[in-house]
Amino acid sequence: MGARDVLTSDALIVCEGTSDEAFFHAFIEARGLPPFCVRVTGDSGRGAGNGHFGDFLEALASWKQFPAVRNIILVSDNDGNAKQSFKNVRDQVVAVRPERDPPVSFPAPSRACQTAAGAPAVTIIMLPWRGRRGCLETLCLPAAQQANARSPAASSCVDRFAACVGTESWPPSKLAKMKLQAMLSAQHRKNPALGLSNVWRDGTGLIPLDHECFDDLHEFLSRIPVEVLTVPR
């Protein structure tokens, strides 16, 4: 059993990719949340991204600790169309039919942030939040814009730059990614190529996780019970 197959708690957060995973590890620690186990869709070994939640669930059902899992939280982006983005994830949950004895199925919630009861229960969280177009970068941008005394001025410069080069017409997720990367690059002289995955690992302080823009997510996750699992030898 590889390390990515080992579950540390009975509540599992499943993300699209490594930036999301880095965010949730840092967020859980910064906010003192229960010790969720965080994994990415690519841990299924069948592909990564928001089109592989079903593959992950199918693989998860074969993992040794699967019977102990009580809650699964799937986290994806709303991108340009919140309803369609949610449907994309939900349809994958509905379609999963793992080859397992006894048989297992995953319940599919009918809307974002609703928990569908089952064994395990399934919740789908759409970032930046239900009904809002965008992605993880959209959620993080307000915190980056107020991270320190220089950030508001940098944010104003980035807005003017976006208007100057014509990216203001980009889809919400792509515009947020561009603006956040520009904010990080402009304020991190040591490594202007700093990626979102390393913002918290490197202790930059450029996206403070105590910002109010994260409060809805914190409040939601704090209501989910989590128990630590014994790691198999």
C-alpha positions as CSV (number, residue, x, y, z in Angstrom):
1,M,0.0,0.0,0.0
2,G,1.5,3.3,-1.1
3,A,1.5,6.4,1.1
4,R,-1.2,8.1,-1.0
5,D,-3.4,5.1,-0.3
6,V,-3.1,5.5,3.5
7,L,-5.9,7.5,5.2
8,T,-5.2,9.3,8.4
9,S,-8.8,10.1,9.3
10,D,-12.3,9.1,8.6
11,A,-13.1,12.4,6.9
12,L,-11.6,12.9,3.5
13,I,-11.2,16.1,1.4
14,V,-10.6,15.3,-2.3
15,C,-9.2,18.1,-4.4
16,E,-8.6,18.7,-8.1
17,G,-4.8,19.2,-7.8
18,T,-1.7,20.0,-5.8
19,S,-2.4,23.7,-5.3
20,D,-5.8,22.9,-3.7
21,E,-4.1,20.2,-1.6
22,A,-1.5,22.7,-0.3
23,F,-4.2,25.2,0.5
24,F,-6.2,22.8,2.5
25,H,-3.3,21.4,4.5
26,A,-2.3,25.0,5.4
27,F,-5.9,26.1,6.0
28,I,-6.7,23.2,8.3
29,E,-3.6,24.0,10.4
30,A,-4.0,27.8,10.4
31,R,-7.7,27.6,11.4
32,G,-7.3,24.8,13.9
33,L,-9.8,22.6,12.1
34,P,-10.1,18.8,12.7
35,P,-7.4,16.7,11.1
36,F,-9.1,16.0,7.7
37,C,-7.2,13.6,5.4
38,V,-6.5,15.6,2.1
39,R,-6.0,13.8,-1.2
40,V,-6.1,14.7,-4.9
41,T,-8.0,13.1,-7.8
42,G,-4.7,12.0,-9.3
43,D,-4.2,9.6,-6.4
44,S,-6.5,7.2,-8.3
45,G,-3.7,6.6,-10.7
46,R,-6.2,7.2,-13.6
47,G,-5.7,11.0,-14.2
48,A,-6.0,14.3,-12.3
49,G,-8.3,17.3,-12.4
50,N,-12.0,17.9,-12.1
51,G,-12.9,15.1,-14.6
52,H,-11.5,12.4,-12.3
53,F,-13.5,12.5,-9.1
54,G,-15.3,9.4,-10.2
55,D,-12.1,7.6,-10.9
56,F,-10.9,8.5,-7.4
57,L,-14.0,7.2,-5.7
58,E,-13.8,4.0,-7.7
59,A,-10.2,3.5,-6.6
60,L,-10.9,4.6,-3.0
61,A,-13.4,1.7,-2.6
62,S,-10.6,-0.8,-3.1
63,W,-8.3,0.8,-0.4
64,K,-7.9,-1.2,2.8
65,Q,-9.2,1.6,5.1
66,F,-12.2,2.4,3.0
67,P,-14.8,0.8,5.4
68,A,-13.7,3.3,8.0
69,V,-14.4,6.4,5.9
70,R,-17.5,8.3,7.1
71,N,-17.3,11.6,5.2
72,I,-16.0,12.5,1.7
73,I,-15.8,16.1,0.7
74,L,-15.2,16.7,-3.0
75,V,-13.8,20.1,-3.8
76,S,-14.0,21.5,-7.3
77,D,-14.0,24.9,-9.0
78,N,-17.1,26.8,-10.3
79,D,-15.2,28.3,-13.2
80,G,-17.5,30.0,-15.7
81,N,-20.8,28.2,-15.0
82,A,-21.5,27.3,-11.4
83,K,-24.5,25.0,-12.2
84,Q,-22.7,23.1,-14.9
85,S,-19.5,22.8,-12.9
86,F,-21.5,21.3,-10.0
87,K,-23.4,19.0,-12.3
88,N,-20.0,17.8,-13.8
89,V,-18.9,16.6,-10.3
90,R,-22.3,15.2,-9.3
91,D,-22.7,13.2,-12.5
92,Q,-19.4,11.5,-11.8
93,V,-20.5,10.5,-8.3
94,V,-23.8,9.1,-9.7
95,A,-21.9,7.0,-12.3
96,V,-19.5,5.3,-9.9
97,R,-20.0,1.6,-9.5
98,P,-17.0,0.1,-7.8
99,E,-16.3,-3.6,-8.1
100,R,-16.5,-4.5,-4.4
101,D,-18.0,-7.2,-2.4
102,P,-20.2,-6.3,-0.6
103,P,-21.4,-3.7,-3.2
104,V,-21.0,-0.1,-2.4
105,S,-22.5,3.1,-3.9
106,F,-21.8,6.8,-3.2
107,P,-24.8,9.1,-2.5
108,A,-24.9,12.3,-4.6
109,P,-26.0,15.6,-3.1
110,S,-28.4,17.7,-5.1
111,R,-26.7,21.0,-4.5
112,A,-23.4,22.4,-3.4
113,C,-22.5,22.2,0.4
114,Q,-25.3,19.7,0.9
115,T,-24.3,16.4,2.5
116,A,-25.9,13.3,1.1
117,A,-26.2,10.8,3.9
118,G,-24.7,7.4,3.3
119,A,-21.8,5.1,4.2
120,P,-19.8,7.1,3.5
121,A,-21.7,10.5,3.3
122,V,-20.7,12.7,0.3
123,T,-20.5,16.5,0.1
124,I,-19.6,18.6,-2.9
125,I,-18.0,22.0,-2.2
126,M,-17.6,24.4,-5.1
127,L,-15.0,27.2,-4.9
128,P,-14.9,30.1,-4.5
129,W,-18.3,29.3,-2.9
130,R,-21.8,28.1,-4.0
131,G,-23.2,30.1,-6.8
132,R,-20.1,32.2,-7.3
133,R,-18.1,31.8,-10.5
134,G,-14.4,31.3,-10.2
135,C,-11.9,29.0,-8.5
136,L,-9.4,28.7,-5.6
137,E,-7.5,31.7,-6.8
138,T,-10.8,33.7,-6.8
139,L,-11.3,32.7,-3.1
140,C,-7.7,33.6,-2.2
141,L,-7.4,37.0,-4.1
142,P,-9.1,39.2,-1.5
143,A,-6.7,37.9,1.2
144,A,-3.7,38.6,-1.1
145,Q,-4.9,42.1,-1.8
146,Q,-4.8,42.9,1.9
147,A,-1.9,40.8,3.0
148,N,0.4,43.6,4.1
149,A,0.9,47.4,3.8
150,R,2.1,47.1,0.2
151,S,-0.6,44.8,-1.0
152,P,-3.4,47.4,-1.8
153,A,-1.0,49.4,-4.0
154,A,0.2,46.2,-5.7
155,S,-3.4,45.2,-6.3
156,S,-4.3,48.5,-7.8
157,C,-1.3,48.2,-10.2
158,V,-2.3,44.7,-11.1
159,D,-5.9,45.9,-11.9
160,R,-4.4,48.6,-14.2
161,F,-2.1,46.1,-15.9
162,A,-5.0,43.7,-16.5
163,A,-7.0,46.5,-18.1
164,C,-3.9,47.6,-20.2
165,V,-3.2,44.1,-21.6
166,G,-6.9,43.3,-22.1
167,T,-7.3,40.4,-19.7
168,E,-10.3,42.0,-17.9
169,S,-12.4,40.2,-20.5
170,W,-11.0,36.8,-19.6
171,P,-13.2,34.2,-17.9
172,P,-13.4,34.7,-14.1
173,S,-11.2,31.8,-13.2
174,K,-8.4,32.7,-15.6
175,L,-8.5,36.3,-14.7
176,A,-8.2,35.5,-11.0
177,K,-5.3,33.2,-11.7
178,M,-3.5,35.9,-13.6
179,K,-4.1,38.6,-11.0
180,L,-3.1,36.4,-8.1
181,Q,0.1,35.2,-9.8
182,A,1.0,38.8,-10.6
183,M,0.3,39.8,-6.9
184,L,2.6,37.0,-5.7
185,S,5.3,37.7,-8.2
186,A,5.4,41.4,-7.5
187,Q,5.7,40.9,-3.7
188,H,8.1,37.9,-3.6
189,R,11.5,39.2,-4.6
190,K,13.2,36.0,-3.5
191,N,11.2,33.9,-6.0
192,P,9.0,35.8,-8.4
193,A,8.0,32.5,-10.0
194,L,6.5,31.4,-6.7
195,G,3.5,29.1,-7.3
196,L,0.4,28.8,-5.3
197,S,1.4,25.4,-4.0
198,N,4.4,27.0,-2.1
199,V,2.8,30.2,-0.7
200,W,2.2,28.6,2.7
201,R,5.0,26.1,2.6
202,D,7.5,28.9,2.3
203,G,5.9,31.0,5.0
204,T,5.5,34.0,2.7
205,G,2.5,35.6,4.5
206,L,1.2,36.7,1.1
207,I,-2.2,34.9,1.5
208,P,-3.1,35.2,5.2
209,L,-5.6,32.4,6.0
210,D,-7.2,34.3,8.8
211,H,-8.8,36.7,6.3
212,E,-12.6,36.9,6.4
213,C,-12.9,35.7,2.8
214,F,-12.3,32.1,4.1
215,D,-14.8,32.3,7.0
216,D,-17.6,30.5,5.1
217,L,-15.3,27.6,4.3
218,H,-14.1,27.4,7.9
219,E,-17.6,27.5,9.3
220,F,-18.7,24.7,7.0
221,L,-15.7,22.4,7.6
222,S,-15.8,22.9,11.4
223,R,-19.2,21.2,11.5
224,I,-18.0,17.9,10.1
225,P,-17.0,15.3,12.7
226,V,-13.5,13.8,12.2
227,E,-11.8,10.9,13.9
228,V,-8.2,9.9,13.5
229,L,-7.6,6.5,11.9
230,T,-4.9,4.0,12.9
231,V,-2.4,3.8,10.0
232,P,-2.0,0.2,8.9
233,R,1.4,-1.4,9.1
